[in-house]
Amino acid sequence: MAGESTEVVLSNQDLREVTAFAAGCAEGVLEIFEADQPDDPRPRDAITTAWDFARGGERGKPLRDAAWAALAAAKGTDTEAAREAAWAAMAAAGAAYLHPLAKATQVKHILGAAAYAARAAELVAGDDRTVSAEHVEQAVQRATPVVVDVLARFP
């Protein structure tokens, strides 16, 4: 249809709710990373920074830096599960940067942390897909009506 909008309207509250959802998902597998790399605080810092934004903090350079730091931490892991857990933390901090573009690729900012967390748990359980299915179900239960509404705005 001509004149179709390529932008999704997102409020700061929408971004905060999406970030809280992502932080909650990532938090559940943080121990997987910390068991592998107990002296590396970067994924925990990313989740903490995500929670800070979700609770009213600024969406600025510290949040972006925390996401990048968690991504760098993933590169230093000894196991695939720890790497996925660090990626979940990175995605939690990155959730605040959901762009108002009507593109399916933006959905990773909403669901990325949940997906990485589910895969981390699955790997720790010896590739047991029932474990990842349980994590996905927990993510569904964690999703607030606002998160569901924001997700529905994207293709």
Disulfide bonds with the S-S distance in Angstrom:
none
